[in-house]
Amino acid sequence: MRLSTSTTETTMDLDAVDLVDPLLQRDGDPHAIWRYMRQHDPVRWHQGDGETGFWSITKFDDADFVLRDHAVFTSQRGTLLNLLGKDDPAGGKQMAATDPPRHTRMREPLQRVLANKNVEQYRGRIERQITKILLPGAGGETFDFAQAMIKLPMAVIGTMMALPERDWDRLAYLTMAAVCNDDQEYVGPQGPQATLENAHRELFSYFQDMVTARRSAPGDDLISTLLTMDVEGSRLSLGEVLSNCYSLLLGANVTTPFVPIAAMSRILADPELARTWASDRRFLATGTEEALRWASPANHFMRYAVRDVEIRGRAIRSGDAVVVWLGSANRDEEAFDRSFEFDISRRPNRHVAFGIGPHYCIGHTVARLSLHLLFAELLGTYCDFEQQGEPEHLTSNFVAGVKHLPMSMRVRPDAAGRSAGKERVEA
């Protein structure tokens, strides 16, 4: 999805707009559409094929209400548009598709494992992976920054789940195929739906083998945590463990890589931004949050109303699907001053890139640490960032991001001889 810096549409035929179309997300300007919707029709019914349809939510406060109030809007029937009109088979089993109080009991053990003090033990390993991933650009030759970033989250979550490094590239590919199954680089010869189903089957089969091995030799990794956690007086079933392994992998690979890619797109458009960002370590924290807001890599979340409710005068009926467009909420002019400006000093920054409410991304601590360390290494070690080719955007209505970004950079003169990126990042 293209991340507009400004848009001034004065009139638009919203009946001609199809926000579900992945080609619109790739080639069009959803931000122009969302801005017009926020101004003229912020809670709008979108009629799909046949009897299916959904309400589009584009304002920040409404997004907060829908995502936070699980008593009114359920996650258990499906959270993504590719399940519109079909009940999610993971409902009640996978954290992302389970409502409190069961969701809370499933979440608590993993949340303890993913707390800041526990995640800190992975700092050194994450730093080494970041150094390795950026190394192909150290010589000043053209390299694909986007593809380098797509490797980062798999290295992190692969370490935390104790998955063999030889499998990381394949797992990253399968995860992308599962959420970008319309993209030409991932869609198989049998079409998008078959691509999605094949990716699911291979990922679940892989995790079944991992779970079987981990049962006989448990450790302190995330898979072992899922196997030993107690939820409502019993252990998770095999299906529940597999579903949550998939969810953790998906969450990591969807969110983290597209944030630095979006930030680099701004740096390439404004070289002074990199110098300012690198000049003050306080910008590492605020700049990371602004990059998250700007990228909004998870494009939407879906809920279903469990009772009749009204939002901005629109009568939403029990059973209606409601889709929150996170990229729109994060550009809402009423929630963010100068919302179409990329401001690394922005504070406060109440973005919803990680969602909000009970389903707030459980891996946010890992993602933030990874991004802090990435920006510390990138801006502290490299300079003279130059674009060397046109970016290519993903074809997806769920993942907003760039999949190819050819560029070059060089090592900063003051970084020579030091161990780059090993300094502690201050939040």
Secondary structure, DSSP 8 states (H G I E B T S, - for coil): ----S--------GGG--TT-HHHHHHS-HHHHHHHHHHH-SEEEEE-STT-EEEEE-SHHHHHHHHH-TTTEESTT-SSGGGTTS--TTTTTSGGG--TTHHHHHHHHHHHHTSHHHHGGGHHHHHHHHHHHHGGGTTS--EEHHHHHHHHHHHHHHHHTT--GGGHHHHHHHHHHHH-TTSTTT-BTTBHHHHHHHHHHHHHHHHHHHHHHHHHS--SSHHHHHHH-EETTEE--HHHHHHHHHHHHHHHHHHSTHHHHHHHHHHHH-HHHHHHHHH-THHHHHHHHHHHHHH--B-EEEEEESS-EEETTEEE-TT-EEEEEHHHHTT-TTTSTTTTS--TT--S----TT--GGGS-TTHHHHHHHHHHHHHHHHHHEEEEEE-S--EE---SSB--EEE-EEEEEE-GGGTTS-TT-S----
